[in-house]
Amino acid sequence: MRKNILLVVSIIVVVLLVFSQTMWVQLLIKRDKERFEMQLTQTLLNITSFCLSNEIAGKLEELSFEISPIHPDEINPDEIVKGSFDTKEFKSDKNIGSFLVGAFAEDLLDANKIPLEPIDSLFRKEFAHYHEIAAYSMSIQKNDSAMRELRVGHKAQTILKDTTNGVFVNIPLGGSNTYTYKAHVIFKPTIFTQRLLSVTTLAALAVVLISLLLLYQLLQLRRKTEELDAHKRAVRGIVHDLKSPLTYIYTLLGVFEKRETVEEKREMFSTSKVRVKYLSDKIEMILSAIKSKSNRLQIHAESYSVADRCNEIMNELEVIYAGKQIDYSIEPERGCTIMADPIYFDACVRNLLDNAVKYSGDNPHVKITCVVDNKQQVHLSIADKGKGIPKSEQKNIFKEFYRPTTNSSVKSHGIGLAFTKQVIQAHSGKLLIESTEGKGTIFTIVLPQ
């Protein structure tokens, strides 16, 4: 199920990435088109103004006019071009010069004496993107009726029939709003994509690379998951196989206990049975944790006497490390009861005490203290006088499979402290370390009471 979810999420991410890149390229194309339209409109506006002025300049000798001031109300309504100007207010787009050009142009337009060829010639030379045009048309129209028209381009007649495509430019001519210069320009279909080819290529390449990276990560994750599943099955099988010999040993110890007549030996058999039962319970705990679909430890808190359990564990360690002269103290000797999972928390305490003895030479000194602070938090500290842990290694000490270089001669798998921290965190607590090389180490478990 989890694999399918990861696959679906990865596909969605790739689709969203492709969609976002497509939208981005489309936005760039749209902006490029808008820029083209602005350049085209401005170029044609400049060219028509220049050609119109040039045509008027060539016809000045044929034109006769007289400038005389009159009141605006006295202008004949039948005049072709009308205009009024206030000398107290000047506007760059409304002056006598432009008015006269419009008036003279009106006369030439009325006589259909403004040719399109000069406009087209200048357009070919001045428009920077002329080579990117598929076809275009130019016309001078009077009241939306073409007086002159010019079409340019291969199959222009067919291409220009599509009035939904291309750029339309309308420029008023003269001064009466009767005449208009109109242009319809259609660019080559792929020109905008070609102009953005490098950007489009980079975007496509980025999508492909990210897609491949996601696929690689997904395959790696799948491989790791399969390895973990295989490892989990192997551990489950090995741990399960331990139950049978332990059951046999437990039964055999019971038989020996019943047959033994010496009281001291009977107690030894009884203690051994308790430890085997404890080990059997731990195996059940491990099997339950492996079978659980949740990655979190299932904590079942009960009353846990810290002093009693620490004392029992230290007695066991004295047997295990019989060649060492272990000196330990527990403060207070009674009390300090907390709520914790007896199996999991026992494993934490045992691991910390075992490390304190294991890494402290032949004469370990272990001090166990349990106090409650003003925040109602329990502080369980286990201090030794061993070699200590270098400052540079303390940040890695709780990582799984990590072993300090200072104690490389002592057999260790680097699992205990990582598991201990996991258990403490599952109890809503934290595990702290204080260590000085040559003086020893203090591990402190902080738990809410």
C-alpha positions in Angstrom: 0.0 0.0 0.0 2.8 2.4 1.0 4.6 1.6 -2.3 1.5 2.5 -4.3 1.1 5.7 -2.4 4.7 6.7 -3.1 4.3 5.8 -6.8 1.0 7.9 -7.1 2.6 10.9 -5.3 5.7 10.7 -7.5 3.5 10.6 -10.7 1.5 13.6 -9.4 4.7 15.5 -8.7 6.0 14.9 -12.2 2.6 15.8 -13.7 2.5 19.1 -11.7 6.1 19.8 -12.7 5.3 19.3 -16.4 2.2 21.4 -16.0 4.0 24.3 -14.3 6.8 24.3 -16.9 4.2 24.3 -19.7 2.3 27.2 -18.1 5.6 29.1 -17.6 6.6 28.6 -21.3 3.1 29.7 -22.4 3.4 32.8 -20.3 6.8 33.6 -21.9 5.3 33.1 -25.3 2.4 35.4 -24.4 4.7 38.1 -23.2 6.8 37.7 -26.3 3.7 38.1 -28.5 2.7 41.2 -26.6 6.2 42.7 -27.1 6.0 41.9 -30.8 2.6 43.6 -31.1 3.9 46.7 -29.4 7.0 46.9 -31.6 4.8 46.3 -34.7 2.3 49.0 -33.8 4.9 51.5 -33.0 6.9 50.8 -36.2 3.8 51.2 -38.4 2.8 54.3 -36.5 6.1 56.0 -37.1 6.2 54.9 -40.8 2.7 56.1 -41.6 3.4 59.4 -40.0 6.6 59.8 -41.9 5.2 58.8 -45.2 2.1 61.0 -44.7 4.3 64.0 -43.9 6.6 63.2 -46.8 3.6 63.0 -49.2 2.3 66.4 -47.9 5.7 68.0 -48.3 5.8 66.9 -51.9 2.4 68.4 -52.6 2.8 71.8 -50.8 3.1 73.7 -54.0 -0.2 72.4 -55.1 -1.9 73.3 -51.9 -3.3 76.8 -51.1 -4.4 77.8 -47.7 -4.9 80.8 -45.5 -4.7 81.0 -41.7 -7.0 83.4 -40.1 -8.3 83.4 -36.5 -12.1 83.0 -36.0 -14.3 82.1 -33.2 -15.0 78.4 -32.9 -18.7 79.0 -33.0 -18.3 80.6 -36.4 -16.8 77.5 -38.1 -19.0 76.2 -40.9 -20.5 72.8 -40.0 -19.8 71.6 -43.5 -16.0 72.0 -43.2 -14.0 68.9 -43.8 -11.7 69.4 -40.9 -12.4 71.4 -37.8 -10.1 72.3 -34.9 -9.8 74.9 -32.2 -6.7 75.8 -30.1 -6.4 77.7 -26.9 -3.2 79.7 -26.6 -3.4 79.5 -22.9 -3.2 75.7 -22.9 -0.7 73.7 -25.0 -0.9 70.0 -25.5 1.7 68.0 -27.5 -0.9 65.9 -29.2 -3.1 68.9 -30.1 -1.3 71.7 -31.9 -1.5 73.7 -35.0 1.2 71.7 -36.8 -0.5 68.4 -36.3 -3.8 70.0 -37.2 -2.4 71.3 -40.5 -0.9 67.9 -41.3 -4.2 66.3 -40.7 -6.0 68.9 -42.8 -3.6 68.5 -45.7 -3.6 64.7 -45.4 -7.4 64.8 -45.5 -7.3 66.5 -48.9 -4.8 64.0 -50.3 -6.7 61.1 -48.9 -9.9 62.4 -50.4 -8.1 62.4 -53.7 -6.7 58.9 -53.0 -3.2 60.2 -53.5 -1.5 58.3 -50.5 0.3 55.2 -51.9 1.0 52.1 -49.8 4.3 51.1 -51.5 6.5 53.6 -49.6 5.0 52.4 -46.3 5.6 48.8 -47.3 9.1 49.5 -48.4 10.0 51.2 -45.1 8.2 48.5 -43.2 10.5 45.8 -44.8 13.6 47.8 -43.8 12.7 49.1 -40.4 10.7 46.3 -38.7 13.4 44.2 -36.9 11.3 41.0 -37.1 10.2 41.2 -40.7 11.7 37.8 -41.5 9.5 36.2 -38.9 6.3 37.2 -40.7 4.3 34.7 -42.7 2.0 37.1 -44.5 0.5 40.6 -44.1 -1.9 43.0 -45.7 -2.0 46.8 -45.7 -4.9 49.0 -46.7 -6.2 52.6 -46.6 -9.9 52.6 -45.9 -12.5 55.3 -46.0 -15.4 54.5 -43.7 -14.3 50.8 -43.5 -14.2 50.5 -47.3 -10.8 49.8 -48.8 -9.4 52.5 -51.2 -6.0 50.9 -51.6 -4.9 47.4 -50.5 -1.6 45.5 -50.6 -0.9 41.8 -49.7 2.5 40.3 -49.1 3.6 36.7 -48.4 3.4 33.2 -49.8 -0.2 32.2 -50.0 -1.1 35.5 -48.4 -4.6 35.4 -49.9 -5.3 32.1 -48.1 -3.5 32.8 -44.8 -5.0 36.2 -44.3 -8.5 34.8 -44.5 -8.1 33.7 -40.9 -9.3 36.9 -39.1 -9.0 35.2 -35.7 -5.2 34.9 -36.0 -2.5 37.5 -36.2 -2.0 41.2 -35.1 -4.4 44.0 -36.3 -3.1 47.6 -36.4 -5.5 50.5 -36.9 -4.0 54.0 -37.3 -6.4 57.0 -37.9 -5.4 59.2 -40.9 -6.4 62.9 -41.4 -8.4 64.8 -39.0 -12.0 63.8 -39.6 -11.8 60.1 -38.5 -12.9 59.2 -42.0 -9.7 57.5 -43.1 -7.8 54.7 -41.5 -4.6 52.8 -42.2 -5.2 49.1 -41.4 -2.6 46.3 -41.2 -3.1 42.6 -40.6 0.1 40.7 -39.8 0.4 37.0 -39.2 3.7 35.6 -37.9 5.0 32.2 -38.7 3.3 29.5 -36.6 6.4 28.3 -34.7 8.3 31.6 -34.5 7.6 32.3 -30.8 8.5 28.7 -29.9 11.7 29.0 -31.9 12.6 32.3 -30.2 12.2 30.6 -26.9 13.8 27.4 -28.0 16.7 27.6 -25.5 14.3 28.4 -22.7 11.9 25.6 -23.8 14.8 23.2 -24.1 16.1 24.0 -20.6 12.6 23.6 -19.2 12.1 20.3 -20.9 15.6 19.1 -19.8 14.8 20.2 -16.2 11.5 18.2 -16.2 13.3 15.1 -17.6 16.1 15.3 -15.1 13.8 15.9 -12.1 11.6 13.1 -13.3 14.6 10.7 -13.6 15.8 11.8 -10.1 12.3 11.1 -8.6 12.2 7.7 -10.4 15.7 6.9 -9.1 14.8 7.9 -5.6 11.6 5.9 -5.8 13.5 2.8 -7.0 16.1 3.3 -4.3 13.3 3.6 -1.7 11.6 0.5 -3.0 14.9 -1.4 -2.9 15.5 -0.3 0.7 12.0 -1.2 1.7 12.4 -4.7 0.2 15.7 -5.1 2.1 14.1 -4.0 5.3 11.2 -6.3 4.8 13.6 -9.2 4.1 15.7 -8.2 7.2 12.5 -8.0 9.3 11.4 -11.5 8.1 14.8 -12.9 8.9 14.9 -11.4 12.4 11.3 -12.6 13.1 12.3 -16.1 12.1 15.5 -16.1 14.2 13.8 -14.6 17.2 10.9 -17.0 16.9 13.3 -20.0 16.8 14.8 -18.8 20.1 11.5 -19.6 21.9 11.8 -23.4 21.7 15.2 -23.8 23.3 14.2 -21.2 26.0 11.1 -23.2 26.8 13.2 -26.3 27.0 15.7 -24.7 29.3 12.9 -23.2 31.5 11.3 -26.6 31.9 14.6 -28.3 32.6 15.5 -25.7 35.3 12.1 -26.4 36.9 12.9 -30.1 37.0 16.3 -29.5 38.5 14.8 -27.1 41.1 12.3 -29.8 42.2 14.9 -32.5 42.5 17.6 -30.3 44.2 17.7 -30.8 48.0 20.3 -28.1 48.7 18.5 -24.8 49.4 21.3 -22.6 47.9 21.2 -24.5 44.7 17.4 -24.5 44.6 17.6 -20.7 44.8 20.1 -20.6 41.9 17.8 -22.7 39.8 14.8 -20.5 40.7 16.8 -17.3 39.9 17.8 -18.8 36.6 14.2 -19.7 35.8 13.2 -16.0 36.5 15.9 -14.8 34.1 14.9 -17.3 31.4 11.3 -16.2 31.8 12.4 -12.6 31.5 14.3 -13.4 28.3 11.3 -15.3 27.0 9.1 -12.2 27.7 11.5 -10.0 25.8 11.3 -12.3 22.8 7.6 -12.0 22.9 8.0 -8.2 23.1 10.3 -8.3 20.1 7.9 -10.5 18.1 5.0 -8.1 18.9 7.0 -5.1 17.8 8.0 -6.8 14.6 4.4 -7.8 13.8 3.1 -4.4 14.6 2.3 -2.3 11.5 3.2 0.9 13.4 6.8 2.0 13.5 6.2 3.3 17.0 6.9 1.3 20.2 3.8 0.2 21.9 4.3 1.4 25.5 2.3 -0.2 28.3 3.2 1.9 31.4 3.1 0.3 34.9 4.5 1.1 38.3 8.3 0.7 38.1 10.5 0.8 41.2 13.8 2.3 40.0 15.9 1.4 43.1 14.7 -2.2 43.2 15.3 -2.9 39.5 18.6 -1.2 39.5 19.8 -3.3 42.4 18.6 -6.5 40.7 20.3 -5.6 37.5 23.6 -4.7 39.2 23.5 -8.1 41.0 23.2 -9.8 37.6 26.0 -7.8 36.2 28.3 -8.8 39.1 27.7 -12.4 38.0 28.3 -11.6 34.3 31.4 -9.5 35.0 32.8 -11.8 37.7 36.3 -10.8 36.9 35.6 -7.1 37.8 35.4 -5.6 41.2 32.2 -3.6 40.8 31.4 -0.9 43.3 28.0 0.8 43.0 25.6 2.9 45.0 21.9 3.7 44.6 20.4 7.0 46.0 17.8 6.7 47.4 17.9 3.1 48.3 14.1 2.9 48.4 11.3 4.8 46.6 11.5 6.6 43.3 8.7 4.8 41.6 7.8 5.9 38.1 5.3 4.9 35.4 7.1 3.0 32.6 6.9 0.0 30.4 8.6 -2.7 32.6 10.1 -4.6 29.6 11.2 -1.7 27.5 12.4 0.6 30.3 14.2 -2.3 32.0 16.1 -2.8 28.7 17.2 0.9 28.8 18.4 0.8 32.4 20.2 -2.5 31.8 21.9 -1.1 28.8 23.1 2.0 30.6 24.3 0.1 33.6 26.0 -2.6 31.4 27.9 0.2 29.5 28.9 1.8 32.8 30.5 -1.5 34.0 31.8 -2.6 30.6 33.7 0.6 29.7 35.1 1.3 33.2 38.1 -1.0 33.4 38.6 -3.7 36.1 37.2 -1.6 39.0 34.0 0.1 37.9 32.4 2.7 40.2 28.8 3.3 39.3 26.5 5.8 41.0 22.8 5.7 40.5 20.6 8.6 41.6 16.9 9.3 41.2 15.5 12.7 42.0 12.4 14.7 41.2 12.8 18.4 40.2 10.5 21.4 40.8 8.8 20.7 37.4 7.7 17.3 38.6 10.2 15.5 36.3 12.1 12.4 37.3 15.9 12.5 36.7 17.5 9.1 36.7 21.3 9.5 36.4 23.8 6.7 35.9 27.4 7.9 36.5 30.7 6.0 36.0 34.4 6.9 36.4 35.5 5.3 33.1 37.5 6.7 30.2 34.8 9.2 29.1 33.6 10.1 25.6 35.3 12.8 23.5 33.2 15.9 22.8 33.5 15.3 19.1 31.9 11.9 19.4 29.1 12.7 21.8 26.8 14.1 19.1 27.0 10.7 17.3 26.8 8.5 20.3 23.0 7.9 19.9 23.2 7.0 16.2 22.5 3.4 15.3 25.6 1.2 14.7 27.9 4.0 15.9 30.8 3.0 18.1 33.2 5.4 19.9 36.8 5.0 18.8 38.1 5.3 22.3 36.6 1.9 23.2 37.2 0.0 20.0 38.7 -2.9 22.0 35.4 -3.6 23.7 32.9 -5.6 21.7 29.8 -3.5 20.7 27.3 -3.4 17.9 26.3 0.3 18.4 22.6 -0.5 18.9 22.1 -0.2 22.6 22.1 3.6 23.0 20.1 4.2 19.9 17.4 1.8 21.1 17.6 3.3 24.6 17.0 6.8 23.3 14.1 5.6 21.2 12.4 4.0 24.2 12.9 7.1 26.4 11.4 9.3 23.7 8.5 6.8 23.4 8.0 7.5 27.2 7.8 11.3 26.4 11.2 11.7 28.0 14.8 12.6 26.9 18.2 11.1 27.3 21.1 13.5 28.2 24.9 12.9 28.3 27.7 14.6 30.2 31.2 13.2 29.7 34.8 14.3 30.3 37.7 12.3 29.0 39.6 10.6 31.8 36.9 11.4 34.4 33.8 9.4 33.3 30.3 9.7 31.9 26.9 10.6 33.2 23.7 9.5 31.4 20.5 11.1 32.6 17.0 9.9 31.8 14.4 12.7 32.2 10.8 11.6 32.4 7.5 13.3 33.3 6.4 11.9 36.7 
